[in-house]
Amino acid sequence: MIVSRKVFLLILVAALGYFVDIYDLVLFGVVKSESLADLFPYMDDAARAASGKFLFNVQMFGMLVGGLLWGILGDKKGRIKVLFGSILLYSIANIANAFVTDMSSYTLIRFIAGIGLAGELGAGITLISELMPKETRGYGTMIVVTFGALGAVAASLIGAEGAAVGHFIEQLSGWQPANWQVVYLIGGAMGLVLLLLRVGALESGFFENMHKESSIKKGDLRLLFRKKENLIKYLHCISIGIPIWYTVGLLIMNSSDNFGPWLGLYDISNGKAVMYCYIGLSAGDLLAGFLSQWMKSRKKVVKLYLFFTMITTLLFLGFFHWFQISSEAYYLLCFLLGAGTGYWAIFVTIAAEQFGTNIRSTAANTVPNFVRGSVNVIMLLFGLLLSFGINDGIAASIVGFIFVSLAFYSLSQLKETFNKDLNYIEAA
C-alpha cells in the first residue's frame, strides 16, 4: 500500500482524532458517578444514577444533532473543515466540563460535547475513502478505527490514575483538581494539540470538483429521505450497525448492574469491562480490514462478524449462566464480544460508499450516530421485557435476536461496495 505524504498525514490526524473522540465518548461513562458524587454530595444513589442516565441521553441527543449538522456542512463546505471543526468543539467542551458546578452547566456541556463528537469519524472516513485508491482505501479506514478504539482503553486507564496528574497540576498552579476534572482536561488538551497537525492537511479532490458546480445540490437531506432507493439503502446501513451498540451499550456498559450478577459475579467493574471490550474491538477492526482486502468484499466480512457476535452472545447470556466463572473469564468474554463488534470501520465505510459525493458526508456522519442513538431504543426494549418479569439473560437475548436478524437481512439487501468508484453525483 503506497500513499502520499499528505494522505498519510490525513490518516494520522483522523486516527488520532478518533482516538480522542472515543476517549471522550467512553470517558463520561467512566467518571460520571465520581463527578456527580463530587458535585452533588447530597444526592442519594438512585438520584445520582438517574442523573447519569439523563446526561448520557443528552450527550447522545447532541450526537444525533451533530451528525446532521456536520454531515450537511461536510457536503456543503468541505470534509476537512468538519474534521477539524468537530475536534475543536469537543476539545473545548472537554476542558469546560472540568469546571462545571451545577446540573444545568453539566447538561449544556454534554450536549455540546455530543455535537462535537458526532463529526470526526464520518469526516475522516469520507476523506480517506475519496483520497485513497479504491483498491486499498479499506486499509486507511482500518487504521483510523483500530487506533481510535484504543481511546477507550486510555479513558479507562487515565480515569483510574488521574490523581497523579492532578498532583502535578497542583505543584504547578496551586490548584488541586479532582480525578474526574483531570481526565476531562487531558482529553481537551489532546484534542487541541492534535489541531496543530492541521498544517498540510488535504481536502478531497472529489469534493473540490463538485464544489465548483453551483447547480449541484449538496448536503440536501431530500436526496436521502425523499428518494425511495436512497432511503432504503440508508436504513439498511443503520440496521447493520445496531448489533455493535447492542453489544457495547447494553451488554458491556451494564456489566456491573445486570450481566455480572447474571453470571454470579458482583465485583465486575464497568470501566474494566468497557476497556477489554474496546481492546477486542480494536483487534477485530484490524483483522476485519485485512480480511476485507483479502476477500475483496465488505459484505462477506460483516456477515462473518455478525455470526461471531451471535455465537459469543449466546455463550455470554446462555451457556456460561449455568457455570460459575471467574472475573477474569468475564473480562475475556468482554474482549470476545468486543472483537465481534470489530466491523465498525467497514460498516461506516459501507455507508460512505453507498452514496454520491454530494451526499456522502451527510450519510457517513449521520449513519454511525443514528446507530449510537439506537442504544436508547435497545434499552427501552430491554426495560420493557424486564417489566414483564423476564430475566436479564432472556430479555437481552430477545433484543439481540431482533437486531442481529435485522442486520443479516439488511446486509443481504445492500450492494457490494468494495472497489466501487466513488466519483459520482446523486441526481436530484
Beta strands, then each sheet from edge to edge (+ up, - down):
end
